Amino acid sequence: MYLRLAETARRLIEKFGGPMTLQVVNQSAYDPATGTAALPASNHQFVGVKLDYQQREIDGKLVLVGDQKVYMPAALSPKFGDLILVDGSVFKVIRSKPLAPGGVLVFSEIQVRG
């Protein structure tokens, strides 16, 4: 049952979303001597949906004015500090909230800040 939901979520995201790039930042490989990451970030292309938070969702602590949410398919799992590139803008991943009923990842809601 949840596999069908995951497939439906994927189809809807592809239908109503647009091209995005998840840039996974390799935080553990930072070299303080050079000031760069020893391993470059890896890029993953996907189709996602970017939306504004509703006013009632903005609490000024966890969700700030200007934060947005990105719905992405189940195949990707961004972490805090990763970047999402959309329409020439760069957004930092603040929080990743997977929807996984019954242990089946349907999609993830990502809070981003730009």
Contact map, one row per residue, 1 for C-alpha under 8 A:
111110000000000000000000000000000000000000000000000000000000000000000000000000000000000000000000000000000000000000
111111000000000000000000000000000000000000000000000000000000000000000000000000000000000000000000000011010100000000
111111100000000000000000000000000000000000000000000000000000000000000000000000000000000000000000000000010100000000
111111110000000000000000000000000000000000000000000000000000000000000000000000000000000000000000000000000000000000
111111111000000000000000000000000000000000000000000000000000000000000000000000000000000000000000000000000100000000
011111111100000000000000000000000000000000000000000000000000000000000000010000000000000000000000000000011110000000
001111111110000000000000000000000000000000000000000000000000000000000000000000000000000000000000000000000100000000
000111111111000000000000000000000000000000000000000000000000000000000000000000000000000000000000000000000000000000
000011111111100000000000000000000000000000000000000000000000000000000000100000000000000000000000000000000110000000
000001111111110000000000000000000000000000000000000000000000000000000000110000000000000000000000000000000010000000
000000111111111000000000000000000000000000000000000000000000000000000000000000000000000000000000000000000000000000
000000011111111110000000000000000000000000000000000000000000000000000000000000000000000000000000000000000000000000
000000001111111110000000000000000000000000000011100000000000000000000011100000000000000000000000000000000000000000
000000000111111111000000000000000000000000000011000000000000000000000000000000000000000000000000000000000000000000
000000000011111110000000000000000000000000000000000000000000000000000000000000000000000000000000000000000000000000
000000000001111111000000000000000000000000000000100000000000000000000000000000000000000000000000000000000000000000
000000000001111111100000000000000000000000000011110000000000000000000000000000000000000000000000000000000000000000
000000000000010111110000000000000000000000000011100000000000000000000000000000000000000000000000000000000000000000
000000000000000011111000000000000000000000001111000000000000000000000000000000000000010000000000000000000000000000
000000000000000001111100000000000000000000001111000000000000000000000000000000000001111000000000000000000000000000
000000000000000000111110000000000000000000111100000000000000000000000000000000000001110000000000000000000000000000
000000000000000000011111000000000000000000111100000000000000000000000000000001000111100000000000000000000000000000
000000000000000000001111100000000000000011110000000000000000000000000000000000000111100000000000000000000000000000
000000000000000000000111110000000000000011110000000000000000000000000000000001100110000000000000000000000000000000
000000000000000000000011111000000000000111000000000000000000000000000000000000001110000000000000000000000000000000
000000000000000000000001111111000000101110000000000000000000000000000000000000000000000000000000000000000000000000
000000000000000000000000111111000000100000000000000000000000000000000000000000000000000000000000000000000000000000
000000000000000000000000011111000000000000000000000000000000000000000000000000000000000000000000000000000000000000
000000000000000000000000011111100000111000000000000000000000000000000000000000000000000000000000000000000000000000
000000000000000000000000011111110011110000000000000000000000000000000000000000000000000000000000000000000000000000
000000000000000000000000000011111111110000000000000000000000000000000000000000000000000000000000000000000000000000
000000000000000000000000000001111111000000000000000000000000000000000000000000000000000000000000000000000000000000
000000000000000000000000000000111110000000000000000000000000000000000000000000000000000000000000000000000000000000
000000000000000000000000000000111111000000000000000000000000000000000000000000000000000000000000000000000000000000
000000000000000000000000000001111111100000000000000000000000000000000000000000000000000000000000000000000000000000
000000000000000000000000000001110111110000000000000000000000000000000000000000000000000000000000000000000000000000
000000000000000000000000011011100011111100000000000000000000000000000000000000000000000000000000000000000000000000
000000000000000000000000000011100001111100000000000000000000000000000000000000000000000000000000000000000000000000
000000000000000000000000010010000000111110000000000000000000000000000000000000000000000000000000000000000000000000
000000000000000000000000110000000000111111000000000000000000000000000000000000000000000000000000000000000000000000
000000000000000000000011110000000000001111100000000000000000000000000000000000000000000000000000000000000000000000
000000000000000000000011100000000000000111110000000000000000000000000000000000000000000000000000000000000000000000
000000000000000000001111000000000000000011111000000000000000000000000000000000000000000000000000000000000000000000
000000000000000000001111000000000000000001111100000000000000000000000000000000000000000000000000000000000000000000
000000000000000000111100000000000000000000111110000000000000000000000000000000000000000000000000000000000000000000
000000000000000000111100000000000000000000011111000000000000000000000001100000000000000000000000000000000000000000
000000000000110011110000000000000000000000001111100000000000000000000001100000000000000000000000000000000000000000
000000000000110011110000000000000000000000000111110000000000000000000111100000000000000000000000000000000000000000
000000000000100111000000000000000000000000000011111000000000000000000111000000000000000000000000000000000000000000
000000000000000010000000000000000000000000000001111100000000000000011110000000000000000000000000000000000000000000
000000000000000000000000000000000000000000000000111110000000000000011100000000000000000000000000000000000000000000
000000000000000000000000000000000000000000000000011111000000000001111000000000000000000000000000000000000000000000
000000000000000000000000000000000000000000000000001111101100000000111000000000000000000000000000000000000000000000
000000000000000000000000000000000000000000000000000111111100000000000000000000000000000000000000000000000000000000
000000000000000000000000000000000000000000000000000011111100000000000000000000000000000000000000000000000000000000
000000000000000000000000000000000000000000000000000001111110000000000000000000000000000000000000000000000000000000
000000000000000000000000000000000000000000000000000011111110001000000000000000000000000000000000000000000000000000
000000000000000000000000000000000000000000000000000011111111011110000000000000000000000000000000000000000000000000
000000000000000000000000000000000000000000000000000000011111111100000000000000000000000000000000000000000000000000
000000000000000000000000000000000000000000000000000000000111111110000000000000000000000000000000000000000000000000
000000000000000000000000000000000000000000000000000000000011111100000000000000000000000000000000000000000000000000
000000000000000000000000000000000000000000000000000000000111111100000000000000000000000000000000000000000000000000
000000000000000000000000000000000000000000000000000000001111111110100000000000000000000000000000000000000000000000
000000000000000000000000000000000000000000000000000000000111111111100000000000000000000000000000000000000000000000
000000000000000000000000000000000000000000000000000000000101001111100000000000000000000000000000000000000000000000
000000000000000000000000000000000000000000000000000100000000000111110000000000000000000000000000000000000000000011
000000000000000000000000000000000000000000000000000110000000001111111000000000000000000000000000000000000000001111
000000000000000000000000000000000000000000000000011110000000000001111100000000000000000000000000000000000000001110
000000000000000000000000000000000000000000000000011110000000000000111110000000000000000000000000000000000000111100
000000000000000000000000000000000000000000000001111000000000000000011111000000000000000000000000000000000000111100
000000000000100000000000000000000000000000000001110000000000000000001111100000000000000000000000000000000011110000
000000000000100000000000000000000000000000000111100000000000000000000111110100000000000000000000000000000011110000
000000001100100000000000000000000000000000000111000000000000000000000011111100000000000000000000000000000111000000
000001000100000000000000000000000000000000000000000000000000000000000001111110000000000000000000000000001111000000
000000000000000000000000000000000000000000000000000000000000000000000000111110000000000000000000000000000000000000
000000000000000000000000000000000000000000000000000000000000000000000001111111000000000000000000000000000000000000
000000000000000000000000000000000000000000000000000000000000000000000000011111100000000000000001000000000001000000
000000000000000000000101000000000000000000000000000000000000000000000000000111110100000000001001000000000000010000
000000000000000000000001000000000000000000000000000000000000000000000000000011111100000000001111000000000000000000
000000000000000000000000000000000000000000000000000000000000000000000000000001111100000000011111000000000000000000
000000000000000000000000100000000000000000000000000000000000000000000000000000111110000000011100000000000000000000
000000000000000000000111100000000000000000000000000000000000000000000000000001111111000000011000000000000000000000
000000000000000000000111100000000000000000000000000000000000000000000000000000001111100001111000000000000000000000
000000000000000000011110000000000000000000000000000000000000000000000000000000000111110001111000000000000000000100
000000000000000000011110000000000000000000000000000000000000000000000000000000000011111111100000000000000000000000
000000000000000000111000000000000000000000000000000000000000000000000000000000000001111111100000000000000000000000
000000000000000000010000000000000000000000000000000000000000000000000000000000000000111110000000000000000000000000
000000000000000000000000000000000000000000000000000000000000000000000000000000000000111111000000000000000000000000
000000000000000000000000000000000000000000000000000000000000000000000000000000000000111111100000000000000000000001
000000000000000000000000000000000000000000000000000000000000000000000000000000000011110111110000000000000000000001
000000000000000000000000000000000000000000000000000000000000000000000000000000000011110011111000000000000000000111
000000000000000000000000000000000000000000000000000000000000000000000000000000011111000001111100000000000000000111
000000000000000000000000000000000000000000000000000000000000000000000000000001111111000000111111000000000000011110
000000000000000000000000000000000000000000000000000000000000000000000000000000111000000000011111000000000000011110
000000000000000000000000000000000000000000000000000000000000000000000000000000110000000000001111100000000000011100
000000000000000000000000000000000000000000000000000000000000000000000000000011110000000000001111110000000001111000
000000000000000000000000000000000000000000000000000000000000000000000000000000000000000000000011111000000001110000
000000000000000000000000000000000000000000000000000000000000000000000000000000000000000000000001111100001111100000
000000000000000000000000000000000000000000000000000000000000000000000000000000000000000000000000111110001111100000
000000000000000000000000000000000000000000000000000000000000000000000000000000000000000000000000011111111110000000
010000000000000000000000000000000000000000000000000000000000000000000000000000000000000000000000001111111100000000
010000000000000000000000000000000000000000000000000000000000000000000000000000000000000000000000000111110000000000
000000000000000000000000000000000000000000000000000000000000000000000000000000000000000000000000000111111000000000
011001000000000000000000000000000000000000000000000000000000000000000000000000000000000000000000000111111100000000
000001000000000000000000000000000000000000000000000000000000000000000000010000000000000000000000011110111111000000
011011101000000000000000000000000000000000000000000000000000000000000000110000000000000000000000011110011111000000
000001001100000000000000000000000000000000000000000000000000000000000011110000000000000000000000011100001111100000
000000000000000000000000000000000000000000000000000000000000000000000011110010000000000000000001111000001111110000
000000000000000000000000000000000000000000000000000000000000000000001111000000000000000000000001111000000011111000
000000000000000000000000000000000000000000000000000000000000000000001111000001000000000000001111100000000001111100
000000000000000000000000000000000000000000000000000000000000000000111100000000000000000000001111000000000000111110
000000000000000000000000000000000000000000000000000000000000000000111100000000000001000000111110000000000000011111
000000000000000000000000000000000000000000000000000000000000000001110000000000000000000000111100000000000000001111
000000000000000000000000000000000000000000000000000000000000000001100000000000000000000011110000000000000000000111
